[in-house]
Amino acid sequence: MKRLEGKTALVLGAGCVDPEGWGNGNATAVAFARQGANVVCADVNEAAARRAAEQVRAEGGDAVHVVADVANKAQIDEAVALTMGRFGRIDILHNNAGINQRGGVVETEEADWDRVMDVNIKGAYLSCKAVIPIMQAQGGGSIIHVSSIASITWTGHPFISYHASKAALNQLTRMVAVQHGADNIRCNSILPGLIDSPRIHVTVLSFYDGDVEKMRKSRSAAVPMKRMGDVWDVANAAVFLASDESKYITGTVIPIDGGVTCTMAH
Ligand SMILES: NC(=O)c1ccc[n+]([C@@H]2O[C@H](COP(=O)([O-])OP(=O)(O)OC[C@H]3O[C@@H](n4cnc5c(N)ncnc54)[C@H](O)[C@@H]3O)[C@@H](O)[C@H]2O)c1
């Protein structure tokens, strides 16, 4: 028996910034499918959503893709309606969509602050708002938000809107867990740490003079386990939280970080 047999997952932000790479979203979509889930792959980027669904089908899973900006209520509602029309239920809401913008409060433009907040926290509100009534009617479900260790600690570089929005996401997680525990709806956040994903080549490589090896060495050295994580470490945690193995776990924020949040070294 596969761990997610008979379940349907809606994965928001199911793509990857690299059109040929593996990010946390498409790795998780595939990991869900490997455990038997049907997957709807939603992304603001049509090509990224399409590719994630193709990757799921290539593994023998059932998947469709849909274009949806998590900050847009109509598009989220459409993605939820498409999932219900195709599979008739939503057992897993996996909110992976997230963006960041370099800078502290002084350097951050108001429009950039607003967009990061819209995607990282309003998107979680909108998707929970659309999916929770469905989960209530079904008798339960698992909501997983992809937060970040940046929600609880300094990570070496200023990304103020990212830090603040992911911290808000943690508290949204806890409050949804409290309010909907009696509905058998669980809500947890995953906090990826220093992950070796294509995204870091866009966001932090410049801090290491564009030198990939220097970046990998420095980030690995900061971690007690002396290596960065990979997207499958994040995906595997999501599979656990999506499955009934975690049926008594709710309201948690779980670092997937090789121990880095236990140190001051980073
Ligand atoms: N990579 C890391 O080191 C790391 C560390 C901590 C947390 N995270 C979190 O993991 C998640 C995924 O990160 P990743 O590294 O795989 O990034 P990524 O950029 O490769 O993938 C993110 C996907 O989300 C999509 N997306 C962006 N804005 C969206 C929107 N408004 N609506 C719908 N989809 C949208 C993108 O098109 C992309 O396909 C993010 O929430 C990020 O904050 C990543």
Ligand as a Chemical Component Dictionary entry (heavy atoms), coordinates in Angstrom:
data_LIG
# 
_chem_comp.id                   LIG 
_chem_comp.type                 NON-POLYMER 
_chem_comp.pdbx_formal_charge   0 
_chem_comp.three_letter_code    LIG 
# 
loop_
_chem_comp_atom.comp_id 
_chem_comp_atom.atom_id 
_chem_comp_atom.alt_atom_id 
_chem_comp_atom.type_symbol 
_chem_comp_atom.charge 
_chem_comp_atom.model_Cartn_x 
_chem_comp_atom.model_Cartn_y 
_chem_comp_atom.model_Cartn_z 
_chem_comp_atom.pdbx_ordinal 
LIG N1  N1  N 0  15.570 26.798 -2.219  1  
LIG C1  C1  C 0  15.796 27.090 -0.957  2  
LIG O1  O1  O 0  16.959 27.094 -0.511  3  
LIG C2  C2  C 0  14.657 27.405 -0.032  4  
LIG C3  C3  C 0  14.928 27.608 1.311   5  
LIG C4  C4  C 0  13.885 27.917 2.173   6  
LIG C5  C5  C 0  12.595 27.996 1.683   7  
LIG N2  N2  N 1  12.340 27.795 0.363   8  
LIG C6  C6  C 0  10.946 27.903 -0.090  9  
LIG O2  O2  O 0  10.615 26.815 -0.926  10 
LIG C7  C7  C 0  9.628  27.211 -1.862  11 
LIG C8  C8  C 0  10.057 26.837 -3.260  12 
LIG O3  O3  O 0  11.352 27.295 -3.462  13 
LIG P1  P1  P 0  12.255 26.829 -4.673  14 
LIG O4  O4  O 0  13.646 27.054 -4.252  15 
LIG O5  O5  O -1 11.871 25.479 -5.155  16 
LIG O6  O6  O 0  11.870 28.007 -5.739  17 
LIG P2  P2  P 0  11.571 28.056 -7.284  18 
LIG O7  O7  O 0  11.587 29.499 -7.594  19 
LIG O8  O8  O 0  12.465 27.147 -8.052  20 
LIG O9  O9  O 0  10.081 27.504 -7.416  21 
LIG C9  C9  C 0  8.991  28.239 -6.981  22 
LIG C10 C10 C 0  7.840  28.044 -7.950  23 
LIG O10 O10 O 0  6.755  28.861 -7.474  24 
LIG C11 C11 C 0  6.214  29.542 -8.571  25 
LIG N3  N3  N 0  5.586  30.776 -8.146  26 
LIG C12 C12 C 0  6.179  31.954 -7.821  27 
LIG N4  N4  N 0  5.260  32.873 -7.559  28 
LIG C13 C13 C 0  4.054  32.274 -7.702  29 
LIG C14 C14 C 0  2.721  32.719 -7.593  30 
LIG N5  N5  N 0  2.438  34.006 -7.299  31 
LIG N6  N6  N 0  1.723  31.838 -7.788  32 
LIG C15 C15 C 0  2.001  30.561 -8.134  33 
LIG N7  N7  N 0  3.237  30.089 -8.294  34 
LIG C16 C16 C 0  4.252  30.931 -8.080  35 
LIG C17 C17 C 0  7.379  29.795 -9.517  36 
LIG O11 O11 O 0  6.925  30.035 -10.848 37 
LIG C18 C18 C 0  8.174  28.512 -9.370  38 
LIG O12 O12 O 0  7.773  27.541 -10.320 39 
LIG C19 C19 C 0  9.413  28.715 -1.669  40 
LIG O13 O13 O 0  8.275  28.941 -0.875  41 
LIG C20 C20 C 0  10.679 29.129 -0.939  42 
LIG O14 O14 O 0  10.478 30.288 -0.151  43 
LIG C21 C21 C 0  13.343 27.506 -0.520  44 
# 
loop_
_chem_comp_bond.comp_id 
_chem_comp_bond.atom_id_1 
_chem_comp_bond.atom_id_2 
_chem_comp_bond.value_order 
_chem_comp_bond.pdbx_ordinal 
LIG N1  C1  SING 1  
LIG C1  O1  DOUB 2  
LIG C1  C2  SING 3  
LIG C2  C3  SING 4  
LIG C2  C21 DOUB 5  
LIG C3  C4  DOUB 6  
LIG C4  C5  SING 7  
LIG C5  N2  DOUB 8  
LIG N2  C6  SING 9  
LIG N2  C21 SING 10 
LIG C6  O2  SING 11 
LIG C6  C20 SING 12 
LIG O2  C7  SING 13 
LIG C7  C8  SING 14 
LIG C7  C19 SING 15 
LIG C8  O3  SING 16 
LIG O3  P1  SING 17 
LIG P1  O4  DOUB 18 
LIG P1  O5  SING 19 
LIG P1  O6  SING 20 
LIG O6  P2  SING 21 
LIG P2  O7  DOUB 22 
LIG P2  O8  SING 23 
LIG P2  O9  SING 24 
LIG O9  C9  SING 25 
LIG C9  C10 SING 26 
LIG C10 O10 SING 27 
LIG C10 C18 SING 28 
LIG O10 C11 SING 29 
LIG C11 N3  SING 30 
LIG C11 C17 SING 31 
LIG N3  C12 SING 32 
LIG N3  C16 SING 33 
LIG C12 N4  DOUB 34 
LIG N4  C13 SING 35 
LIG C13 C14 SING 36 
LIG C13 C16 DOUB 37 
LIG C14 N5  SING 38 
LIG C14 N6  DOUB 39 
LIG N6  C15 SING 40 
LIG C15 N7  DOUB 41 
LIG N7  C16 SING 42 
LIG C17 O11 SING 43 
LIG C17 C18 SING 44 
LIG C18 O12 SING 45 
LIG C19 O13 SING 46 
LIG C19 C20 SING 47 
LIG C20 O14 SING 48 
# 
